[in-house]
Amino acid sequence: FFNQRGCVLFMNKKNIENLSAAIKGIAHPLRLQIVMGLLHKKNCNVNTMSEKLGIPQPSVSQHLTILKNCKVISGERTGNQICYFLSNDDIRKMLMAVAETV
């Protein structure tokens, strides 16, 4: 979606739909907070997120499912825990650009 200078490249309909779904996924304030945390922390499990955000673990899990479904984050199992990380490079670049201006 972006070239090395951060300029938007021509996108076909499928790419536009994927980017739109990802942006919709992070549009909720709590999900944006989760994604911004993963932008800086690199990976984190649901219990740590729940503790840091001050909300119940089931609520965090529901938001993580939405972010996974729109392909913004992924998770890797480590023992009995899943460590989540920001897996969408286009969203990462976009959020880094936004964070620089705020």
Contact map, one row per residue, 1 for C-alpha under 8 A:
111000011110001000000000000000000000000000000000000000000000000000000000000000000000000001000000000000
111111111000000000000000000000000000000000000000000000000000000000000000000000000000000001000000000000
111111111000000000000000000000000000000000000000000000000000000000000000000000000000000000000000000000
011111100000000000000000000000000000000000000000000000000000000000000000000000000000000000000000000000
011111100000000000000000000000000000000000000000000000000000000000000000000000000000000000000000000000
011111110000000000000000000000000000000000000000000000000000000000000000000000000000000000001000000000
011111111000000000000000000000000000000000000000000000000000000000000000000000000000000000000000000000
111001111100000000000000000000000000000000000000000000000000000000000000000000000000000000000000000000
111000111110000000000000000000000000000000000000000000000000000000000000000000000000000000000000000000
100000011111000000000000000000000000000000000000000000000000000000000000000000000000000000000000000000
100000001111111100000000000000000000000000000000000000000000000000000000000000000000000000000000000000
000000000111111100000000000000000000000000000000000000000000000000000000000000000000000000000000000000
000000000011111110000000000000000000000000000000000000000000000000000000000000000000000000000000000000
000000000011111111000000000000000000000000000000000000000000000000000000000000000000000000000000000000
100000000011111111100000000000000000000000000000000000000000000000000000000000000000000000000000000000
000000000011111111110000000000000000000000000000000000000000000000000000000000000000000000000000000000
000000000000111111111000000000000000000000000000000000000000000000000000000000000000000000000000000000
000000000000011111111100000000000000000000000000000000000000000000000100000000000000000000000000000000
000000000000001111111110000000000000000000000000000000000000000000000000000000000000000000000000000000
000000000000000111111111000000000000000000000000000000000000000000000000000000000000000000000000000000
000000000000000011111111100000000000000000000000000000000000000000000100000000000000000000000000000000
000000000000000001111111110000000000000000000000000000000000000000100111000000000000000000100000000000
000000000000000000111111111000000000000000000000000000000000000000000000000000000000000000100000000000
000000000000000000011111111100000000000000000000000000000000000000000000000000000000000000000000000000
000000000000000000001111111100100000000000000000000000000000000001100101000000000000000000000000000000
000000000000000000000111111110110010000000000000000000000000000000100000000000000000000000000000000000
000000000000000000000011111110110000000000000000000000000000000000000000000000000000000000000000000000
000000000000000000000001111111110000000000000000000000000000000000000000000000000000000000000000000000
000000000000000000000000011111111000000000000000000000000000000000000000000000000000000000000000000000
000000000000000000000000000111111100000000000000000000000000001000000000000000000000000000000000000000
000000000000000000000000111111111110000000000000000000000000001100100000000000000000000000000000000000
000000000000000000000000011111111111000000000000000000000000000000000000000000000000000000000000000000
000000000000000000000000000011111111100000000000000000000000000000000000000000000000000000000000000000
000000000000000000000000000001111111110000000000100000000000000000000000000000000000000000000000000000
000000000000000000000000010000111111111000000000000000000000000000000000100000000000010000000000000000
000000000000000000000000000000011111111100000000000000000000000000000000000000000000000000000010000000
000000000000000000000000000000001111111111000000000000000000000000000000000000000000000000000000000000
000000000000000000000000000000000111111111110000000000000000000000000000000000000001110000000000000000
000000000000000000000000000000000011111111000000000000000000000000000000000000000000010000010000000000
000000000000000000000000000000000001111111000000000000000000000000000000000000000000000000000000000000
000000000000000000000000000000000000111111110000000000000000000000000000000000000000000000000000000000
000000000000000000000000000000000000111111110000000000000000000000000000000000000000110000000000000000
000000000000000000000000000000000000010011111000000000000000000000000000000000000011110000000000000000
000000000000000000000000000000000000010011111101100000000000000000000000000000000011100000000000000000
000000000000000000000000000000000000000000111111100000000000000000000000000000001111000000000000000000
000000000000000000000000000000000000000000011111110000001001100000000000000000000111000000000000000000
000000000000000000000000000000000000000000001111111000001000000000000000000000000000000000000000000000
000000000000000000000000000000000000000000011111111100000000000000000000000000000000000000000000000000
000000000000000000000000000000000100000000011111111110001001000000000000000000000000000000000000000000
000000000000000000000000000000000000000000000111111111111001000000000000000000000000000000000000000000
000000000000000000000000000000000000000000000011111111100000000000000000000000000000000000000000000000
000000000000000000000000000000000000000000000001111111000000000000000000000000000000000000000000000000
000000000000000000000000000000000000000000000000111111100000000000000000000000000000000000000000000000
000000000000000000000000000000000000000000000000011111110000000000000000000000000000000000000000000000
000000000000000000000000000000000000000000000000011011111011000000000000000000000000000000000000000000
000000000000000000000000000000000000000000000000010001111111000000000000000000000000000000000000000000
000000000000000000000000000000000000000000000110110000111111100000000000000000000000000000000000000000
000000000000000000000000000000000000000000000000000000011111110000000000000000000000000000000000000000
000000000000000000000000000000000000000000000000000000111111111000000000000000000000000000000000000000
000000000000000000000000000000000000000000000100110000111111111100000000000000000000000000000000000000
000000000000000000000000000000000000000000000100000000001111111110000000000000000000000000000000000000
000000000000000000000000000000000000000000000000000000000111111111000000000000000000000000000000000000
000000000000000000000000000001100000000000000000000000000011111111100000000000000000000000000000000000
000000000000000000000000000000100000000000000000000000000001111111110000100000000000000000000000000000
000000000000000000000000000000000000000000000000000000000000111111111000000000000000000000000000000000
000000000000000000000000100000000000000000000000000000000000011111111100000000000000000000000000000000
000000000000000000000100110000100000000000000000000000000000001111111111100000000000000000000000000000
000000000000000000000000000000000000000000000000000000000000000111111111110000000000000000000000000000
000000000000000000000000000000000000000000000000000000000000000011111111000000000000000000000000000000
000000000000000001001100100000000000000000000000000000000000000001111111000000000000000000000000000000
000000000000000000000100000000000000000000000000000000000000000000111111110000000000001100000000000000
000000000000000000000100100000000000000000000000000000000000000000111111110000000000011100100000000000
000000000000000000000000000000000010000000000000000000000000000100110011111000000001111100000000000000
000000000000000000000000000000000000000000000000000000000000000000010011111100000001111000000000000000
000000000000000000000000000000000000000000000000000000000000000000000000111110000111100000000000000000
000000000000000000000000000000000000000000000000000000000000000000000000011111000111000000000000000000
000000000000000000000000000000000000000000000000000000000000000000000000001111111110000000000000000000
000000000000000000000000000000000000000000000000000000000000000000000000000111111110000000000000000000
000000000000000000000000000000000000000000000000000000000000000000000000000011111100000000000000000000
000000000000000000000000000000000000000000000000000000000000000000000000000011111100000000000000000000
000000000000000000000000000000000000000000001000000000000000000000000000000011111110000000000000000000
000000000000000000000000000000000000000000001100000000000000000000000000001111111111000000000000000000
000000000000000000000000000000000000000000111100000000000000000000000000001111001111100000000000000000
000000000000000000000000000000000000010000111100000000000000000000000000111100000111110000000000000000
000000000000000000000000000000000000010001110000000000000000000000000000111000000011111000000000000000
000000000000000000000000000000000010011001100000000000000000000000000001110000000001111110010000000000
000000000000000000000000000000000000000000000000000000000000000000000011110000000000111110000000000000
000000000000000000000000000000000000000000000000000000000000000000000011100000000000011111110000000000
000000000000000000000000000000000000000000000000000000000000000000000000000000000000011111111000000000
110000000000000000000000000000000000000000000000000000000000000000000000000000000000000111111100000000
000000000000000000000110000000000000000000000000000000000000000000000001000000000000000111111110000000
000000000000000000000000000000000000001000000000000000000000000000000000000000000000010111111111000000
000001000000000000000000000000000000000000000000000000000000000000000000000000000000000011111111100000
000000000000000000000000000000000000000000000000000000000000000000000000000000000000000001111111110000
000000000000000000000000000000000001000000000000000000000000000000000000000000000000000000111111111000
000000000000000000000000000000000000000000000000000000000000000000000000000000000000000000011111111100
000000000000000000000000000000000000000000000000000000000000000000000000000000000000000000001111111110
000000000000000000000000000000000000000000000000000000000000000000000000000000000000000000000111111111
000000000000000000000000000000000000000000000000000000000000000000000000000000000000000000000011111111
000000000000000000000000000000000000000000000000000000000000000000000000000000000000000000000001111111
000000000000000000000000000000000000000000000000000000000000000000000000000000000000000000000000111111
000000000000000000000000000000000000000000000000000000000000000000000000000000000000000000000000011111
